[in-house]
Amino acid sequence: MDALSTEPDPAKPEVTLSPREQECLQWASLGKSSADIGTILSLSPRTVDSYIEKVCAKFRVRTRIEAVAAAVRQGLIDPG
């Protein structure tokens, strides 16, 4: 499987995201900053960062970009 494939990786367990985590990650996938996402969702940028950090922990990745890629692979967010 190549790195850009949207097919789920059977070796990795499925991750479940809360609706708010999914929403924040979807906006992040569109290039929005935490401040932008906060304005859109009526949240503070720190709260957005907290949601993104939780998503990163669930996927066991370090960056929001890696989290977006993992979520796209699992079909949790629309790539765009």
C-alpha positions as CSV (number, residue, x, y, z in Angstrom):
1,M,0.0,0.0,0.0
2,D,1.4,3.4,-0.9
3,A,1.5,6.4,1.5
4,L,-1.3,8.2,-0.3
5,S,-3.7,5.4,-0.4
6,T,-7.1,5.9,1.0
7,E,-7.6,2.2,1.7
8,P,-7.7,1.4,5.4
9,D,-4.6,-0.4,6.8
10,P,-5.8,-3.7,8.2
11,A,-2.7,-3.8,10.5
12,K,-3.8,-0.6,12.3
13,P,-6.9,-0.7,14.5
14,E,-9.8,1.7,13.6
15,V,-9.8,4.9,15.6
16,T,-13.1,6.5,16.7
17,L,-13.3,10.3,16.8
18,S,-15.9,12.4,18.6
19,P,-18.0,14.6,16.3
20,R,-16.1,17.7,17.5
21,E,-12.7,16.1,17.0
22,Q,-13.8,15.1,13.5
23,E,-15.0,18.6,12.8
24,C,-11.8,20.2,13.9
25,L,-9.7,17.8,11.9
26,Q,-11.9,18.3,8.8
27,W,-11.3,22.1,8.9
28,A,-7.5,21.4,9.6
29,S,-7.5,19.3,6.4
30,L,-8.6,22.4,4.5
31,G,-5.7,24.3,5.8
32,K,-7.4,26.3,8.5
33,S,-5.4,27.4,11.5
34,S,-6.5,26.8,15.1
35,A,-7.6,30.4,15.3
36,D,-9.6,30.1,12.1
37,I,-11.2,26.8,13.3
38,G,-12.0,28.4,16.6
39,T,-13.8,31.3,14.9
40,I,-15.8,28.9,12.6
41,L,-16.8,26.6,15.5
42,S,-17.1,29.3,18.3
43,L,-14.2,27.8,20.2
44,S,-11.0,29.2,21.6
45,P,-7.8,28.3,19.6
46,R,-6.5,26.5,22.6
47,T,-9.7,24.3,22.7
48,V,-9.2,23.5,19.0
49,D,-5.5,22.6,19.8
50,S,-6.8,20.3,22.5
51,Y,-9.1,18.5,20.2
52,I,-6.3,18.1,17.6
53,E,-3.9,16.9,20.3
54,K,-6.5,14.2,21.4
55,V,-6.8,13.1,17.7
56,C,-3.0,12.9,17.4
57,A,-2.9,10.8,20.5
58,K,-5.6,8.5,19.2
59,F,-3.7,8.0,15.9
60,R,-0.3,7.9,17.7
61,V,1.1,10.6,15.5
62,R,2.8,13.9,16.3
63,T,1.4,16.5,13.8
64,R,-1.9,17.6,12.6
65,I,-0.8,16.7,9.1
66,E,-0.2,13.1,10.1
67,A,-3.5,13.0,11.9
68,V,-5.3,14.3,8.8
69,A,-3.6,11.7,6.6
70,A,-4.5,8.9,9.0
71,A,-8.1,10.1,9.2
72,V,-8.4,10.2,5.4
73,R,-7.0,6.7,5.2
74,Q,-9.6,5.5,7.6
75,G,-12.4,7.3,5.8
76,L,-13.2,9.5,8.9
77,I,-12.8,12.8,7.0
78,D,-13.3,13.8,3.3
79,P,-10.0,14.6,1.7
80,G,-11.4,17.6,0.2
